[in-house]
Amino acid sequence: MFYREAGDFSASYEEDSQTFPIKFDRYRYYLVLFIAIAVIPFVINDYWVNSLFLPFLIYAIAAIGLNILVGYCGQVSLGTGGFMAVGAYACYKFMTAFPDVSMLVHVLLSGLVTAGVGVLFGLPSLRIKGFYLAVATLAAQFFLVWLFNRVPWVYNYSASGQISAPERTFFGIEITGPNTQAWATYLFCLMFVIFSAYVARNLTRGSVGRKWMAIRDMDIAAEIIGVNPLRAKLTAFAVSSFFIGISGALFFAVYLGAVEVGEAFGIQKSFLVLFMIIIGGLGSIFGSFAGAALLVLLPVALKIVGVDWFGWPTDIVAHLQLVIVGGLIIIFLIAEPHGLAQLWRVAKEKLRLWPFPH
């Protein structure tokens, strides 16, 4: 009975157009932020951070970036893994070339480098779309992985071809290297998640987001009413690649610490992030979080239930995970194309109307 709009009055245009117009939604949002910032760092340990929290936070940033391109602008992309590799290797070069610069700057610069690469590979979207654009971005995925394998300069001429993150601190606290603490790496990644969600939410609700959605719904009609398709598509590729580059930098430097491009950023990574936004919901920031949470939590839950409780072989559990993810994708594409985000919206609408039928 407390989830109501009755009594919520707007006295200005800014209050009427805010992200959470219902007071209960705002309080719930502040509560989640409070728990994430002030409670979780004091109760987590290395296992929970490495198995759940860090993958969720990093994949959520990547899902937000891909959702901007696919969900809001309607440009299909299968090159997410390659763009994450750009962010990772750019971060590695910055960390080794400028050791005295803050890690925060390294990650942001890696996102900017990835944005430039994304704009470059987004140029074909001005002439092709749909399946053909998917093939073009898939080619970008394989080309970038090949590039990082074949050019020794990007991995500083390492004999193994692997890159390892040097030890770096943020305000005197180690966030990369073997001596990091769980709460420090968690808060560092959480800072970028909050930043990404805030920027993406405001962009998609503003004039830039409306141009993206106009291109997504019907690009010819959008061009007729004055939307510049060149600017709209390339800005979508740039913003999307910026967030994906940040996620790649964090995935390499903070989470893994050492990567080999073919194993860490292969085509499987591109499909994994794509599955997250399909299951979570296209064109929804909340859907990006929901899809990332589900696909990060699913392997851990299956391992606990299948291996620890029932004693199943690990290979059976791994294949069962693929079956479940494939089944979820089929179900959501047929029964609910807008994913978990739409189910959440329907549930909130029912709560707002309860106990009345309509």
C-alpha positions in Angstrom: 0.0 0.0 0.0 3.0 2.4 0.4 4.1 2.2 -3.2 1.9 5.0 -4.4 2.2 8.3 -6.4 -0.5 9.9 -4.1 1.1 12.8 -2.3 4.1 13.2 -4.7 3.7 16.7 -6.0 6.1 18.4 -8.5 6.6 22.1 -8.0 9.0 22.6 -10.9 9.9 21.2 -14.3 13.1 19.7 -12.9 11.1 17.8 -10.3 8.6 16.5 -12.8 11.3 15.2 -15.2 13.6 13.6 -12.6 14.8 10.1 -13.1 12.7 8.7 -10.1 9.5 10.8 -9.9 8.0 8.5 -7.3 9.4 9.1 -3.8 9.6 5.5 -2.9 11.8 4.8 -6.0 14.2 7.5 -4.9 14.4 6.2 -1.3 15.0 2.6 -2.6 17.7 3.9 -4.9 19.5 5.8 -2.1 19.2 2.7 0.1 20.8 0.5 -2.5 23.6 3.0 -2.9 24.1 3.2 0.8 24.4 -0.6 1.2 26.7 -0.8 -1.8 29.1 1.9 -0.5 28.8 1.7 3.3 27.9 -1.9 4.1 29.2 -4.3 1.5 32.9 -3.3 1.8 32.9 -4.2 5.5 31.4 -7.7 5.1 32.9 -9.1 1.8 36.0 -11.2 1.5 38.3 -12.2 -1.4 36.1 -15.1 -2.5 32.9 -13.0 -2.8 34.7 -10.2 -4.5 36.5 -12.3 -7.1 33.7 -14.7 -7.8 30.7 -12.3 -7.8 31.1 -8.6 -7.1 34.0 -7.7 -9.4 32.7 -9.7 -12.4 29.2 -8.2 -11.9 30.4 -4.6 -11.7 32.8 -4.9 -14.7 30.3 -6.8 -16.9 27.6 -4.3 -15.9 29.7 -1.4 -17.4 30.2 -3.4 -20.6 26.5 -4.3 -20.8 25.6 -0.6 -20.3 27.9 0.3 -23.2 26.6 -2.4 -25.5 23.0 -1.6 -24.6 23.5 2.0 -25.7 24.6 0.9 -29.1 22.2 -2.1 -29.6 19.3 -1.3 -27.4 19.0 2.5 -27.8 20.5 3.1 -31.2 19.7 -0.2 -32.9 23.2 -0.8 -34.3 24.0 -4.5 -33.9 27.6 -5.2 -32.6 29.5 -8.5 -32.1 32.8 -6.8 -31.4 32.5 -6.2 -27.6 35.4 -8.6 -26.7 37.7 -6.8 -29.2 36.8 -3.4 -27.8 37.4 -4.6 -24.3 40.8 -5.8 -25.4 41.5 -2.3 -26.7 40.7 -0.8 -23.3 42.9 -3.5 -21.6 45.9 -3.0 -23.8 45.6 0.8 -23.7 45.5 0.7 -19.9 48.6 -1.5 -19.9 50.5 0.9 -22.1 49.5 3.9 -20.0 50.4 2.1 -16.8 53.9 1.1 -18.0 54.6 4.4 -19.8 53.3 6.8 -17.1 53.7 5.0 -13.8 53.3 8.2 -11.7 49.8 9.1 -13.2 46.7 8.1 -11.2 45.1 4.8 -12.0 41.8 6.7 -12.4 43.3 8.7 -15.3 44.7 5.5 -16.9 41.2 3.9 -17.0 39.5 7.0 -18.3 42.1 7.4 -21.0 41.7 3.8 -22.0 38.0 4.4 -22.5 38.8 7.4 -24.7 41.2 5.4 -26.8 38.5 2.7 -27.2 36.0 5.3 -28.1 38.2 6.4 -31.0 38.6 2.8 -32.2 34.9 2.3 -31.9 34.2 5.4 -34.1 36.6 4.0 -36.7 34.9 0.7 -36.8 31.5 2.4 -36.6 31.9 4.1 -40.0 30.4 1.2 -41.9 27.2 1.7 -40.0 26.6 4.8 -42.2 26.1 2.5 -45.2 25.1 -0.9 -43.8 22.9 -2.1 -41.0 21.4 -5.3 -39.5 23.1 -8.5 -40.4 25.8 -6.8 -42.5 26.7 -4.5 -39.7 26.9 -7.5 -37.3 29.4 -9.2 -39.7 31.4 -5.9 -39.9 31.7 -5.7 -36.1 32.5 -9.4 -36.0 35.4 -8.7 -38.4 36.5 -6.0 -36.0 36.5 -8.5 -33.2 38.8 -10.9 -35.0 41.0 -8.2 -36.4 41.7 -6.6 -33.0 42.5 -10.0 -31.4 44.9 -10.7 -34.3 46.4 -7.3 -34.0 47.2 -7.6 -30.3 48.7 -11.0 -30.9 50.9 -10.0 -33.8 52.2 -6.6 -32.9 54.9 -7.0 -30.1 54.8 -3.3 -29.2 51.3 -3.5 -27.6 52.6 -6.1 -25.1 56.0 -4.5 -24.7 57.8 -7.3 -26.5 57.0 -9.8 -23.8 58.3 -13.3 -24.7 55.0 -15.0 -23.7 52.8 -12.3 -25.4 50.9 -11.9 -22.1 50.4 -8.6 -20.3 50.6 -8.2 -16.5 49.3 -5.3 -14.5 52.0 -3.5 -12.5 51.3 -2.5 -8.9 49.4 0.7 -8.7 47.7 2.6 -5.9 44.8 5.0 -5.6 45.1 7.5 -2.7 47.8 5.3 -1.3 45.7 2.1 -1.4 46.8 -0.7 -3.7 44.2 -1.6 -6.3 46.3 -3.6 -8.8 48.9 -6.3 -8.1 49.0 -9.3 -5.8 48.7 -7.3 -2.5 45.3 -5.7 -3.1 42.5 -5.8 -0.6 39.0 -7.0 -1.4 37.2 -3.8 -0.3 39.6 -1.5 -2.2 39.2 -3.2 -5.6 35.4 -3.4 -5.0 35.0 0.3 -4.3 37.3 1.3 -7.2 35.1 -0.6 -9.7 31.9 0.5 -8.0 33.0 4.1 -8.5 33.1 3.5 -12.3 29.8 1.7 -12.3 28.1 4.6 -10.6 29.7 7.0 -13.0 28.8 4.9 -16.0 25.2 4.4 -14.9 24.7 8.1 -14.1 26.1 9.3 -17.5 24.3 6.7 -19.5 21.0 7.4 -17.8 21.2 11.1 -18.4 22.4 10.7 -22.0 19.5 8.3 -22.9 16.9 10.6 -21.3 18.2 13.7 -23.1 18.2 14.9 -26.7 21.1 12.6 -27.6 19.2 9.6 -26.4 16.1 10.6 -28.3 18.1 10.9 -31.5 19.5 7.4 -30.9 16.0 6.0 -30.4 14.8 7.8 -33.5 17.6 6.2 -35.6 16.7 2.8 -34.0 13.0 3.0 -34.7 13.2 4.3 -38.3 16.4 5.9 -39.6 14.9 7.3 -42.7 12.1 9.1 -40.8 14.6 10.3 -38.3 16.7 11.9 -41.0 13.6 13.5 -42.5 12.8 15.2 -39.2 16.3 16.6 -38.8 18.3 13.9 -37.0 21.9 13.7 -38.4 22.5 9.9 -38.9 26.2 10.4 -39.1 26.5 12.2 -35.8 23.9 10.0 -34.0 25.4 6.7 -35.0 29.0 7.7 -34.5 28.2 9.2 -31.1 26.5 5.9 -30.1 29.6 4.0 -31.2 31.9 6.4 -29.3 29.9 6.4 -26.0 29.4 2.6 -26.2 33.0 1.9 -26.9 34.1 4.3 -24.1 32.2 2.3 -21.5 33.3 -1.0 -22.9 36.9 0.2 -22.9 36.6 1.1 -19.2 35.3 -2.3 -18.5 38.1 -3.9 -20.4 40.7 -1.9 -18.5 39.2 -2.8 -15.1 38.8 -6.5 -16.3 42.6 -6.6 -17.0 44.1 -4.4 -14.4 41.9 -4.9 -11.3 40.2 -8.3 -11.8 42.5 -10.6 -13.7 45.9 -8.9 -13.3 47.3 -10.7 -16.3 45.6 -11.6 -19.6 46.3 -13.2 -23.0 44.1 -11.6 -25.6 42.8 -14.7 -27.3 41.7 -16.3 -24.0 40.4 -13.3 -22.1 38.8 -11.3 -25.0 37.7 -13.9 -27.5 34.4 -14.1 -29.4 32.9 -15.8 -26.3 33.2 -12.5 -24.4 31.3 -10.7 -27.1 28.4 -13.2 -27.0 28.4 -13.2 -23.2 27.8 -9.4 -23.0 25.3 -9.6 -25.8 23.4 -12.3 -23.9 23.4 -10.1 -20.9 21.5 -7.3 -22.6 19.1 -9.7 -24.4 18.1 -11.4 -21.1 18.2 -8.2 -19.1 16.4 -6.1 -21.6 17.3 -4.0 -24.6 17.1 -0.2 -24.2 17.2 -0.3 -20.4 20.0 0.7 -18.0 18.4 -1.5 -15.3 18.3 -4.4 -17.8 22.0 -4.1 -18.2 22.5 -4.6 -14.4 19.9 -7.4 -14.3 21.4 -9.4 -17.2 24.9 -9.0 -15.8 23.8 -10.1 -12.3 22.0 -13.2 -13.7 24.8 -14.4 -15.9 27.5 -13.8 -13.2 25.4 -15.4 -10.5 24.3 -18.4 -12.6 27.7 -20.3 -12.8 28.3 -19.8 -9.0 24.8 -21.0 -8.2 25.1 -24.1 -10.5 28.5 -24.9 -9.0 27.1 -24.8 -5.4 24.0 -26.8 -6.3 25.4 -29.2 -8.9 29.0 -29.9 -7.7 28.9 -29.2 -4.0 25.4 -30.5 -3.2 24.7 -33.2 -5.7 28.3 -34.1 -6.6 27.9 -33.8 -10.4 31.0 -33.7 -12.6 32.2 -30.1 -13.3 31.9 -30.7 -17.1 28.3 -31.6 -16.8 27.6 -28.5 -14.8 29.4 -26.3 -17.4 27.3 -27.7 -20.2 24.2 -27.4 -18.1 25.0 -23.7 -17.8 25.1 -23.3 -21.6 21.8 -25.1 -21.9 20.1 -22.8 -19.3 21.5 -19.6 -20.9 20.4 -20.8 -24.3 16.9 -21.7 -23.0 16.6 -18.3 -21.3 17.5 -16.5 -24.5 14.9 -18.4 -26.5 12.2 -17.8 -23.9 12.9 -14.1 -23.6 13.1 -13.6 -27.3 9.7 -15.3 -27.8 7.7 -14.5 -24.7 9.3 -11.2 -23.4 11.6 -9.5 -25.9 12.2 -6.6 -23.5 13.7 -9.0 -20.9 13.9 -8.8 -17.2 13.5 -5.0 -17.3 10.0 -5.4 -18.6 9.1 -7.9 -16.0 10.3 -5.5 -13.4 8.2 -2.7 -14.9 5.1 -4.9 -14.9 5.7 -5.9 -11.3 6.1 -2.2 -10.2 2.9 -1.3 -12.1 1.0 -4.1 -10.3 2.3 -2.8 -6.9 1.2 0.7 -7.8 -2.4 -0.5 -8.6 -2.7 -3.2 -5.9 -5.3 -4.2 -4.6 -7.3 -2.8 -7.5 -7.4 -4.8 -10.8 -6.7 -1.9 -13.1 
